Amino acid sequence: MIRRLLTSMLLALSALASGGFAPALAAPAAPAASAPSGVWYEIFVRSWVDTNGDGIGDLNGVTAKLDYLKSLGVSGIWLMPINPSPTYHGYDITDYYAINPQYGSMADFERLLREAHKRSIKVIIDLVINHTSNQHPWFKAARDPADPHHDWYSWAGPHTDLHAEDAAGAQAWHALGKAHYLGDFSREMPDLDYDTPAVRREMVKLGQYWLKKGVDGFRLDAAQHIYYDFKADIHNPLTLQKNLAWWSEFRRGLDQVNPAAYVVGEVTRDSADELAPYFKPLSAVFDFPLAVQLIDSARSERAGDLGALLAHTDAAYRQVAGKSGVDAPFLSNHDQERVMSQLGGNPQHMRMAAAMLLTLPGQPFVYYGEELGMRGRKPDPDLREPMRWNRVPDAPGETTWKSFTAHDGPQVSVEAQQADADSLLHYYSMLIHWRSELPALRDGAIRPWTSDNPHIAAWQLDDAHGRMLVVHNLSGQPQSLALDGQPFHRVQLRSGPGATVQHERLQLPAYTTAILQ
């Protein structure tokens, strides 16, 4: 079955060809899916596909590769900031209602939305509203204390501690003539003041504007920093209360346009208990603690505290959301070193990290190039390097805005991995399509499976259709798991040959995942 699935996907991906950026009008044949996978794919447009030869990725390039994403099996894409900005990354915006001209036009974006929706691919965009660029017309106007926009930003008073540390421990207040303004991330990013009603009204209006354009939701940048500005406020309950009140107001505004909009927040906290309150106003928040544990388990080849973490996380989120399958797990993103680099370039550890991620309930996020094993270490620009489409980096469609620092070889490319049925790309696609086939992988209630074998990570998933057992052998040696009279007698899916159930014991080859029913 798996060989047949891989062959089908190989033909589908090969149909996209490595011929640069020409969009395929007819969607290639892909394995039949009974439901969306629920997997999101994060794209840095600048590094994706260049369709006009200027070296910079653009929105037309995203449209050109929608069939690649469809064949991979993802249900939606998250576009990092696409608004005008003076920086390469776009997280300091100068016009919230426009498209970065380096990426194209509003017409290009509207075409992308239409083509994505034709393929049942949702599109969410980065909403960066904790702060603006210091080049934004609002901030330029705010320099005049008599201008109404002055109240849109936070200014120091006579008793302000100008040496206060921001949430990250850096300088929070920045001088502008004799005045000082709050910039929690840098002096180029002045914070908006959400105690000003006009700011709140504007940002609700902004969210509604993009939903009316057709976007399916938002990734909320720095969601906890609307009011969490200072290091001293890290555990301040009033700060949390004010954050939740704002995002609840924002959610109510979105519901007027699209109650089904998916809104996921960036809340960088270390425990599920700290993340759980945000599930009241938001659809989800990124699971940073789980990302750390998944990579540690893959690296060490031991489950460690994974089972306890999954149980606690599910309980904490279920208490707020009232259901399972609401988590937003991931392995890495544009702010973190790439997974393959964190795992020291070990391809088997990379596969096991992916297998654990993509067999957990919720809506997982994959960072572009992760499915190829792209590497990348700090500083930040090196985490966001051009997507590798072709074996040679100067082929048509490749972005050239930045040189490669990771020195990945030609095998770390879509072209090479499409042609290799045993590639990491096909492995990711196989796992993602599993999620389309088995609903419990998306929204099942999770119950960790206790095992005395430290190399086994396992969990049971229950839904209306029944129950299944997911088992991962994280090690390079064959392992077994006693089923102890439990009703799991058949291996339904496996990541490789050799996984069998005999005499109420599962036998798993090295670095293999199996799903039992």
Disulfide bonds with the S-S distance in Angstrom:
none
